[in-house]
Amino acid sequence: MSENEIKQMQDKIDEAIRKTQEKLVEKIKRENGHLVVTRDGQLQTIGANEV
């Protein structure tokens, strides 16, 4: 694989991750749910109104 092909593949992966994150946030808001994330090595729960 050339550097250009690797860059294009990475760009596609990054875009897929971004879209997945957007869909997850939309779902959490629709269901008035919570996300569990790590910040500074600590688990935290984020409510739908904070997303």
PDB file of N, H, CA, C and O in Angstrom:
ATOM      1  N   MET A   1       0.834  -1.185   0.000  1.00  0.00           N
ATOM      2  CA  MET A   1       0.000   0.000   0.000  1.00  0.00           C
ATOM      3  C   MET A   1       0.876   1.245   0.000  1.00  0.00           C
ATOM      4  O   MET A   1       1.873   1.320   0.718  1.00  0.00           O
ATOM      5  N   SER A   2       0.496   2.199  -0.800  1.00  0.00           N
ATOM      6  H   SER A   2      -0.314   2.138  -1.384  1.00  0.00           H
ATOM      7  CA  SER A   2       1.235   3.462  -0.836  1.00  0.00           C
ATOM      8  C   SER A   2       0.792   4.360   0.322  1.00  0.00           C
ATOM      9  O   SER A   2      -0.220   4.096   0.972  1.00  0.00           O
ATOM     10  N   GLU A   3       1.550   5.405   0.566  1.00  0.00           N
ATOM     11  H   GLU A   3       2.371   5.620   0.038  1.00  0.00           H
ATOM     12  CA  GLU A   3       1.184   6.346   1.630  1.00  0.00           C
ATOM     13  C   GLU A   3      -0.167   6.980   1.352  1.00  0.00           C
ATOM     14  O   GLU A   3      -0.960   7.194   2.268  1.00  0.00           O
ATOM     15  N   ASN A   4      -0.425   7.277   0.096  1.00  0.00           N
ATOM     16  H   ASN A   4       0.220   7.103  -0.649  1.00  0.00           H
ATOM     17  CA  ASN A   4      -1.702   7.886  -0.276  1.00  0.00           C
ATOM     18  C   ASN A   4      -2.866   6.934   0.017  1.00  0.00           C
ATOM     19  O   ASN A   4      -3.900   7.361   0.531  1.00  0.00           O
ATOM     20  N   GLU A   5      -2.707   5.669  -0.301  1.00  0.00           N
ATOM     21  H   GLU A   5      -1.867   5.322  -0.718  1.00  0.00           H
ATOM     22  CA  GLU A   5      -3.768   4.682  -0.037  1.00  0.00           C
ATOM     23  C   GLU A   5      -3.999   4.528   1.462  1.00  0.00           C
ATOM     24  O   GLU A   5      -5.136   4.398   1.915  1.00  0.00           O
ATOM     25  N   ILE A   6      -2.921   4.545   2.217  1.00  0.00           N
ATOM     26  H   ILE A   6      -1.997   4.650   1.849  1.00  0.00           H
ATOM     27  CA  ILE A   6      -3.044   4.437   3.676  1.00  0.00           C
ATOM     28  C   ILE A   6      -3.783   5.653   4.224  1.00  0.00           C
ATOM     29  O   ILE A   6      -4.652   5.513   5.085  1.00  0.00           O
ATOM     30  N   LYS A   7      -3.446   6.841   3.734  1.00  0.00           N
ATOM     31  H   LYS A   7      -2.740   6.954   3.034  1.00  0.00           H
ATOM     32  CA  LYS A   7      -4.125   8.070   4.162  1.00  0.00           C
ATOM     33  C   LYS A   7      -5.604   8.017   3.830  1.00  0.00           C
ATOM     34  O   LYS A   7      -6.439   8.387   4.656  1.00  0.00           O
ATOM     35  N   GLN A   8      -5.941   7.556   2.616  1.00  0.00           N
ATOM     36  H   GLN A   8      -5.262   7.256   1.946  1.00  0.00           H
ATOM     37  CA  GLN A   8      -7.345   7.455   2.222  1.00  0.00           C
ATOM     38  C   GLN A   8      -8.089   6.463   3.109  1.00  0.00           C
ATOM     39  O   GLN A   8      -9.225   6.720   3.508  1.00  0.00           O
ATOM     40  N   MET A   9      -7.462   5.337   3.419  1.00  0.00           N
ATOM     41  H   MET A   9      -6.540   5.128   3.095  1.00  0.00           H
ATOM     42  CA  MET A   9      -8.084   4.332   4.287  1.00  0.00           C
ATOM     43  C   MET A   9      -8.307   4.912   5.682  1.00  0.00           C
ATOM     44  O   MET A   9      -9.371   4.719   6.271  1.00  0.00           O
ATOM     45  N   GLN A  10      -7.312   5.619   6.211  1.00  0.00           N
ATOM     46  H   GLN A  10      -6.448   5.775   5.732  1.00  0.00           H
ATOM     47  CA  GLN A  10      -7.449   6.222   7.535  1.00  0.00           C
ATOM     48  C   GLN A  10      -8.559   7.263   7.552  1.00  0.00           C
ATOM     49  O   GLN A  10      -9.321   7.342   8.515  1.00  0.00           O
ATOM     50  N   ASP A  11      -8.655   8.059   6.495  1.00  0.00           N
ATOM     51  H   ASP A  11      -8.036   7.994   5.712  1.00  0.00           H
ATOM     52  CA  ASP A  11      -9.727   9.056   6.395  1.00  0.00           C
ATOM     53  C   ASP A  11     -11.098   8.389   6.407  1.00  0.00           C
ATOM     54  O   ASP A  11     -12.023   8.896   7.041  1.00  0.00           O
ATOM     55  N   LYS A  12     -11.241   7.267   5.720  1.00  0.00           N
ATOM     56  H   LYS A  12     -10.489   6.856   5.204  1.00  0.00           H
ATOM     57  CA  LYS A  12     -12.518   6.541   5.694  1.00  0.00           C
ATOM     58  C   LYS A  12     -12.852   5.991   7.075  1.00  0.00           C
ATOM     59  O   LYS A  12     -14.003   6.041   7.508  1.00  0.00           O
ATOM     60  N   ILE A  13     -11.850   5.473   7.755  1.00  0.00           N
ATOM     61  H   ILE A  13     -10.915   5.433   7.403  1.00  0.00           H
ATOM     62  CA  ILE A  13     -12.062   4.937   9.107  1.00  0.00           C
ATOM     63  C   ILE A  13     -12.475   6.062  10.053  1.00  0.00           C
ATOM     64  O   ILE A  13     -13.412   5.909  10.836  1.00  0.00           O
ATOM     65  N   ASP A  14     -11.770   7.193   9.976  1.00  0.00           N
ATOM     66  H   ASP A  14     -11.009   7.317   9.339  1.00  0.00           H
ATOM     67  CA  ASP A  14     -12.102   8.338  10.835  1.00  0.00           C
ATOM     68  C   ASP A  14     -13.528   8.815  10.593  1.00  0.00           C
ATOM     69  O   ASP A  14     -14.249   9.116  11.544  1.00  0.00           O
ATOM     70  N   GLU A  15     -13.938   8.886   9.344  1.00  0.00           N
ATOM     71  H   GLU A  15     -13.353   8.641   8.571  1.00  0.00           H
ATOM     72  CA  GLU A  15     -15.300   9.329   8.998  1.00  0.00           C
ATOM     73  C   GLU A  15     -16.336   8.345   9.528  1.00  0.00           C
ATOM     74  O   GLU A  15     -17.380   8.760  10.031  1.00  0.00           O
ATOM     75  N   ALA A  16     -16.062   7.052   9.423  1.00  0.00           N
ATOM     76  H   ALA A  16     -15.214   6.715   9.015  1.00  0.00           H
ATOM     77  CA  ALA A  16     -16.990   6.036   9.927  1.00  0.00           C
ATOM     78  C   ALA A  16     -17.138   6.148  11.449  1.00  0.00           C
ATOM     79  O   ALA A  16     -18.241   6.020  11.979  1.00  0.00           O
ATOM     80  N   ILE A  17     -16.046   6.383  12.132  1.00  0.00           N
ATOM     81  H   ILE A  17     -15.149   6.488  11.701  1.00  0.00           H
ATOM     82  CA  ILE A  17     -16.095   6.544  13.590  1.00  0.00           C
ATOM     83  C   ILE A  17     -16.907   7.784  13.958  1.00  0.00           C
ATOM     84  O   ILE A  17     -17.725   7.736  14.877  1.00  0.00           O
ATOM     85  N   ARG A  18     -16.690   8.890  13.252  1.00  0.00           N
ATOM     86  H   ARG A  18     -16.026   8.929  12.506  1.00  0.00           H
ATOM     87  CA  ARG A  18     -17.431  10.129  13.520  1.00  0.00           C
ATOM     88  C   ARG A  18     -18.927   9.921  13.323  1.00  0.00           C
ATOM     89  O   ARG A  18     -19.727  10.363  14.147  1.00  0.00           O
ATOM     90  N   LYS A  19     -19.311   9.250  12.238  1.00  0.00           N
ATOM     91  H   LYS A  19     -18.660   8.891  11.568  1.00  0.00           H
ATOM     92  CA  LYS A  19     -20.730   8.997  11.963  1.00  0.00           C
ATOM     93  C   LYS A  19     -21.338   8.094  13.035  1.00  0.00           C
ATOM     94  O   LYS A  19     -22.475   8.303  13.457  1.00  0.00           O
ATOM     95  N   THR A  20     -20.588   7.107  13.464  1.00  0.00           N
ATOM     96  H   THR A  20     -19.665   6.937  13.121  1.00  0.00           H
ATOM     97  CA  THR A  20     -21.076   6.204  14.504  1.00  0.00           C
ATOM     98  C   THR A  20     -21.284   6.947  15.814  1.00  0.00           C
ATOM     99  O   THR A  20     -22.272   6.714  16.510  1.00  0.00           O
ATOM    100  N   GLN A  21     -20.364   7.839  16.154  1.00  0.00           N
ATOM    101  H   GLN A  21     -19.561   8.029  15.588  1.00  0.00           H
ATOM    102  CA  GLN A  21     -20.515   8.640  17.369  1.00  0.00           C
ATOM    103  C   GLN A  21     -21.752   9.521  17.286  1.00  0.00           C
ATOM    104  O   GLN A  21     -22.484   9.651  18.267  1.00  0.00           O
ATOM    105  N   GLU A  22     -21.995  10.126  16.134  1.00  0.00           N
ATOM    106  H   GLU A  22     -21.400  10.021  15.336  1.00  0.00           H
ATOM    107  CA  GLU A  22     -23.182  10.971  15.958  1.00  0.00           C
ATOM    108  C   GLU A  22     -24.459  10.159  16.137  1.00  0.00           C
ATOM    109  O   GLU A  22     -25.397  10.614  16.792  1.00  0.00           O
ATOM    110  N   LYS A  23     -24.499   8.963  15.561  1.00  0.00           N
ATOM    111  H   LYS A  23     -23.737   8.594  15.029  1.00  0.00           H
ATOM    112  CA  LYS A  23     -25.682   8.103  15.688  1.00  0.00           C
ATOM    113  C   LYS A  23     -25.897   7.703  17.142  1.00  0.00           C
ATOM    114  O   LYS A  23     -27.035   7.661  17.612  1.00  0.00           O
ATOM    115  N   LEU A  24     -24.823   7.411  17.852  1.00  0.00           N
ATOM    116  H   LEU A  24     -23.899   7.444  17.470  1.00  0.00           H
ATOM    117  CA  LEU A  24     -24.938   7.031  19.255  1.00  0.00           C
ATOM    118  C   LEU A  24     -25.501   8.180  20.081  1.00  0.00           C
ATOM    119  O   LEU A  24     -26.374   7.966  20.923  1.00  0.00           O
ATOM    120  N   VAL A  25     -25.019   9.383  19.853  1.00  0.00           N
ATOM    121  H   VAL A  25     -24.311   9.557  19.170  1.00  0.00           H
ATOM    122  CA  VAL A  25     -25.519  10.551  20.588  1.00  0.00           C
ATOM    123  C   VAL A  25     -26.995  10.774  20.278  1.00  0.00           C
ATOM    124  O   VAL A  25     -27.779  11.049  21.186  1.00  0.00           O
ATOM    125  N   GLU A  26     -27.382  10.660  19.018  1.00  0.00           N
ATOM    126  H   GLU A  26     -26.745  10.436  18.281  1.00  0.00           H
ATOM    127  CA  GLU A  26     -28.795  10.809  18.646  1.00  0.00           C
ATOM    128  C   GLU A  26     -29.657   9.780  19.373  1.00  0.00           C
ATOM    129  O   GLU A  26     -30.733  10.110  19.872  1.00  0.00           O
ATOM    130  N   LYS A  27     -29.190   8.542  19.432  1.00  0.00           N
ATOM    131  H   LYS A  27     -28.316   8.274  19.026  1.00  0.00           H
ATOM    132  CA  LYS A  27     -29.946   7.482  20.098  1.00  0.00           C
ATOM    133  C   LYS A  27     -30.075   7.759  21.593  1.00  0.00           C
ATOM    134  O   LYS A  27     -31.149   7.582  22.167  1.00  0.00           O
ATOM    135  N   ILE A  28     -28.998   8.186  22.216  1.00  0.00           N
ATOM    136  H   ILE A  28     -28.125   8.330  21.749  1.00  0.00           H
ATOM    137  CA  ILE A  28     -29.021   8.491  23.650  1.00  0.00           C
ATOM    138  C   ILE A  28     -30.028   9.606  23.933  1.00  0.00           C
ATOM    139  O   ILE A  28     -30.782   9.532  24.903  1.00  0.00           O
ATOM    140  N   LYS A  29     -30.041  10.634  23.090  1.00  0.00           N
ATOM    141  H   LYS A  29     -29.428  10.695  22.302  1.00  0.00           H
ATOM    142  CA  LYS A  29     -30.988  11.741  23.286  1.00  0.00           C
ATOM    143  C   LYS A  29     -32.422  11.278  23.087  1.00  0.00           C
ATOM    144  O   LYS A  29     -33.307  11.651  23.857  1.00  0.00           O
ATOM    145  N   ARG A  30     -32.664  10.458  22.046  1.00  0.00           N
ATOM    146  H   ARG A  30     -31.946  10.155  21.420  1.00  0.00           H
ATOM    147  CA  ARG A  30     -34.026   9.959  21.776  1.00  0.00           C
ATOM    148  C   ARG A  30     -34.560   9.132  22.937  1.00  0.00           C
ATOM    149  O   ARG A  30     -35.732   9.229  23.302  1.00  0.00           O
ATOM    150  N   GLU A  31     -33.681   8.320  23.510  1.00  0.00           N
ATOM    151  H   GLU A  31     -32.729   8.241  23.214  1.00  0.00           H
ATOM    152  CA  GLU A  31     -34.101   7.403  24.572  1.00  0.00           C
ATOM    153  C   GLU A  31     -33.918   7.989  25.964  1.00  0.00           C
ATOM    154  O   GLU A  31     -34.154   7.312  26.964  1.00  0.00           O
ATOM    155  N   ASN A  32     -33.487   9.275  26.027  1.00  0.00           N
ATOM    156  H   ASN A  32     -33.295   9.824  25.214  1.00  0.00           H
ATOM    157  CA  ASN A  32     -33.225   9.910  27.312  1.00  0.00           C
ATOM    158  C   ASN A  32     -32.311   9.032  28.168  1.00  0.00           C
ATOM    159  O   ASN A  32     -32.547   8.836  29.360  1.00  0.00           O
ATOM    160  N   GLY A  33     -31.265   8.511  27.530  1.00  0.00           N
ATOM    161  H   GLY A  33     -31.073   8.671  26.562  1.00  0.00           H
ATOM    162  CA  GLY A  33     -30.368   7.570  28.188  1.00  0.00           C
ATOM    163  C   GLY A  33     -29.118   8.223  28.748  1.00  0.00           C
ATOM    164  O   GLY A  33     -29.066   9.433  28.967  1.00  0.00           O
ATOM    165  N   HIS A  34     -28.113   7.387  28.973  1.00  0.00           N
ATOM    166  H   HIS A  34     -28.156   6.404  28.795  1.00  0.00           H
ATOM    167  CA  HIS A  34     -26.843   7.830  29.538  1.00  0.00           C
ATOM    168  C   HIS A  34     -25.690   7.186  28.772  1.00  0.00           C
ATOM    169  O   HIS A  34     -25.807   6.069  28.268  1.00  0.00           O
ATOM    170  N   LEU A  35     -24.583   7.908  28.695  1.00  0.00           N
ATOM    171  H   LEU A  35     -24.488   8.816  29.104  1.00  0.00           H
ATOM    172  CA  LEU A  35     -23.338   7.374  28.163  1.00  0.00           C
ATOM    173  C   LEU A  35     -22.385   7.169  29.326  1.00  0.00           C
ATOM    174  O   LEU A  35     -22.361   7.966  30.264  1.00  0.00           O
ATOM    175  N   VAL A  36     -21.606   6.112  29.267  1.00  0.00           N
ATOM    176  H   VAL A  36     -21.625   5.465  28.505  1.00  0.00           H
ATOM    177  CA  VAL A  36     -20.546   5.897  30.247  1.00  0.00           C
ATOM    178  C   VAL A  36     -19.233   6.091  29.504  1.00  0.00           C
ATOM    179  O   VAL A  36     -18.949   5.403  28.524  1.00  0.00           O
ATOM    180  N   VAL A  37     -18.440   7.038  29.986  1.00  0.00           N
ATOM    181  H   VAL A  37     -18.671   7.597  30.782  1.00  0.00           H
ATOM    182  CA  VAL A  37     -17.177   7.385  29.330  1.00  0.00           C
ATOM    183  C   VAL A  37     -16.061   7.404  30.372  1.00  0.00           C
ATOM    184  O   VAL A  37     -16.316   7.384  31.577  1.00  0.00           O
ATOM    185  N   THR A  38     -14.831   7.443  29.890  1.00  0.00           N
ATOM    186  H   THR A  38     -14.624   7.459  28.912  1.00  0.00           H
ATOM    187  CA  THR A  38     -13.702   7.626  30.797  1.00  0.00           C
ATOM    188  C   THR A  38     -13.115   9.005  30.569  1.00  0.00           C
ATOM    189  O   THR A  38     -12.918   9.441  29.435  1.00  0.00           O
ATOM    190  N   ARG A  39     -12.844   9.671  31.660  1.00  0.00           N
ATOM    191  H   ARG A  39     -13.004   9.317  32.582  1.00  0.00           H
ATOM    192  CA  ARG A  39     -12.162  10.966  31.636  1.00  0.00           C
ATOM    193  C   ARG A  39     -11.099  10.936  32.718  1.00  0.00           C
ATOM    194  O   ARG A  39     -11.376  10.651  33.883  1.00  0.00           O
ATOM    195  N   ASP A  40      -9.900  11.230  32.312  1.00  0.00           N
ATOM    196  H   ASP A  40      -9.675  11.461  31.365  1.00  0.00           H
ATOM    197  CA  ASP A  40      -8.771  11.216  33.248  1.00  0.00           C
ATOM    198  C   ASP A  40      -8.683   9.900  34.010  1.00  0.00           C
ATOM    199  O   ASP A  40      -8.349   9.879  35.195  1.00  0.00           O
ATOM    200  N   GLY A  41      -8.987   8.798  33.317  1.00  0.00           N
ATOM    201  H   GLY A  41      -9.258   8.815  32.355  1.00  0.00           H
ATOM    202  CA  GLY A  41      -8.894   7.475  33.930  1.00  0.00           C
ATOM    203  C   GLY A  41     -10.057   7.109  34.835  1.00  0.00           C
ATOM    204  O   GLY A  41     -10.036   6.053  35.466  1.00  0.00           O
ATOM    205  N   GLN A  42     -11.067   7.956  34.910  1.00  0.00           N
ATOM    206  H   GLN A  42     -11.084   8.814  34.397  1.00  0.00           H
ATOM    207  CA  GLN A  42     -12.225   7.713  35.774  1.00  0.00           C
ATOM    208  C   GLN A  42     -13.467   7.482  34.918  1.00  0.00           C
ATOM    209  O   GLN A  42     -13.664   8.158  33.908  1.00  0.00           O
ATOM    210  N   LEU A  43     -14.296   6.535  35.321  1.00  0.00           N
ATOM    211  H   LEU A  43     -14.136   5.987  36.141  1.00  0.00           H
ATOM    212  CA  LEU A  43     -15.568   6.317  34.638  1.00  0.00           C
ATOM    213  C   LEU A  43     -16.556   7.399  35.049  1.00  0.00           C
ATOM    214  O   LEU A  43     -16.673   7.739  36.226  1.00  0.00           O
ATOM    215  N   GLN A  44     -17.260   7.930  34.065  1.00  0.00           N
ATOM    216  H   GLN A  44     -17.165   7.654  33.108  1.00  0.00           H
ATOM    217  CA  GLN A  44     -18.272   8.946  34.333  1.00  0.00           C
ATOM    218  C   GLN A  44     -19.507   8.639  33.514  1.00  0.00           C
ATOM    219  O   GLN A  44     -19.414   8.126  32.399  1.00  0.00           O
ATOM    220  N   THR A  45     -20.657   8.953  34.067  1.00  0.00           N
ATOM    221  H   THR A  45     -20.733   9.369  34.973  1.00  0.00           H
ATOM    222  CA  THR A  45     -21.936   8.805  33.357  1.00  0.00           C
ATOM    223  C   THR A  45     -22.389  10.185  32.918  1.00  0.00           C
ATOM    224  O   THR A  45     -22.390  11.136  33.700  1.00  0.00           O
ATOM    225  N   ILE A  46     -22.772  10.274  31.656  1.00  0.00           N
ATOM    226  H   ILE A  46     -22.770   9.502  31.021  1.00  0.00           H
ATOM    227  CA  ILE A  46     -23.256  11.533  31.088  1.00  0.00           C
ATOM    228  C   ILE A  46     -24.702  11.340  30.688  1.00  0.00           C
ATOM    229  O   ILE A  46     -25.013  10.427  29.922  1.00  0.00           O
ATOM    230  N   GLY A  47     -25.585  12.174  31.185  1.00  0.00           N
ATOM    231  H   GLY A  47     -25.333  12.915  31.807  1.00  0.00           H
ATOM    232  CA  GLY A  47     -26.997  12.101  30.858  1.00  0.00           C
ATOM    233  C   GLY A  47     -27.272  12.675  29.483  1.00  0.00           C
ATOM    234  O   GLY A  47     -26.450  13.407  28.932  1.00  0.00           O
ATOM    235  N   ALA A  48     -28.427  12.344  28.930  1.00  0.00           N
ATOM    236  H   ALA A  48     -29.095  11.749  29.378  1.00  0.00           H
ATOM    237  CA  ALA A  48     -28.808  12.781  27.594  1.00  0.00           C
ATOM    238  C   ALA A  48     -28.815  14.294  27.477  1.00  0.00           C
ATOM    239  O   ALA A  48     -28.482  14.834  26.422  1.00  0.00           O
ATOM    240  N   ASN A  49     -29.189  14.988  28.547  1.00  0.00           N
ATOM    241  H   ASN A  49     -29.460  14.550  29.404  1.00  0.00           H
ATOM    242  CA  ASN A  49     -29.236  16.443  28.488  1.00  0.00           C
ATOM    243  C   ASN A  49     -27.850  17.077  28.480  1.00  0.00           C
ATOM    244  O   ASN A  49     -27.722  18.266  28.186  1.00  0.00           O
ATOM    245  N   GLU A  50     -26.818  16.313  28.796  1.00  0.00           N
ATOM    246  H   GLU A  50     -26.922  15.348  29.035  1.00  0.00           H
ATOM    247  CA  GLU A  50     -25.441  16.809  28.799  1.00  0.00           C
ATOM    248  C   GLU A  50     -24.710  16.498  27.511  1.00  0.00           C
ATOM    249  O   GLU A  50     -23.619  17.018  27.277  1.00  0.00           O
ATOM    250  N   VAL A  51     -25.291  15.658  26.675  1.00  0.00           N
ATOM    251  H   VAL A  51     -26.177  15.235  26.866  1.00  0.00           H
ATOM    252  CA  VAL A  51     -24.616  15.219  25.454  1.00  0.00           C
ATOM    253  C   VAL A  51     -24.666  16.277  24.407  1.00  0.00           C
ATOM    254  O   VAL A  51     -24.147  16.084  23.308  1.00  0.00           O
TER     255      VAL A  51
END
